Amino acid sequence: MYSMNFAMEAADGRQRGDYECALCSVEKGLAHYPDNELLLNLEGVIRLDLSHYELARECFLKHLNRDKQSPSIRPLTLNNIAWANFMLDDATLLDEADGCSRKAMESMGWLPALRGTRGAVLAAMGRFEEALPMLHGALAQADNASSKANNACLIAMVETKRGNPDEARNYLKEARRLNPKCPLLARAEQAVRDASA
């Protein structure tokens, strides 16, 4: 029960967009409850919020390798590893991202966030025809503007690779409208510029 106080403080900080405050709450909670599954997961999620992708990946890998992990948390952890790997944009992590996102989808493939991650990984592997339905589904089903913007950016990146610059620009515009601070905007904009050049 006491550990939930720290988790609720962290959730409140995230809701306000104060990720440093949220992380501070999680770290205080982990100092008292170092094995608390919710706090361990929140630490990684907040590091993703802060674009600390390497640290987030380390959190999730540590969490995944714990002896006790609830079956409902495992697919989310696998998904978050895959997303951190994608955001690191490191080709050497692509196989791991593929395996993690595939396993996550086998368990909870109906979740929009997992579908979006799987689409991102498939796109990074050049499997555009498989990626697009995942990304369009995730865009339509996502329940917040930030997730929708991520998926719109990913679709823009795929459409540039498929030789559809006008379609890509439309999705890029939509992503900017949904979340001007989307962490994928710069990548998507660069992809569109490269395609135009």
Sequence and secondary structure as in RCSB ss.txt:
>XXXX:A:sequence
MYSMNFAMEAADGRQRGDYECALCSVEKGLAHYPDNELLLNLEGVIRLDLSHYELARECFLKHLNRDKQSPSIRP
LTLNNIAWANFMLDDATLLDEADGCSRKAMESMGWLPALRGTRGAVLAAMGRFEEALPMLHGALAQADNASSKAN
NACLIAMVETKRGNPDEARNYLKEARRLNPKCPLLARAEQAVRDASA
>XXXX:A:secstr
 HHHHHHHHHHHHHHHT HHHHHHHHHHHHHH TT HHHHHHHHHHHHHTT HHHHHHHHHHHHTSS   TTTHH
HHHHHHHHHHHHHT GGGHHHHHHHHHHHHHHHTTSHHHHHHHHHHHHHTT HHHHHHHHHHHHHH SSHHHHHH
HHHHHHHHHHHTT HHHHHHHHHHHHHH TT TTHHHHHHHHHHHH 
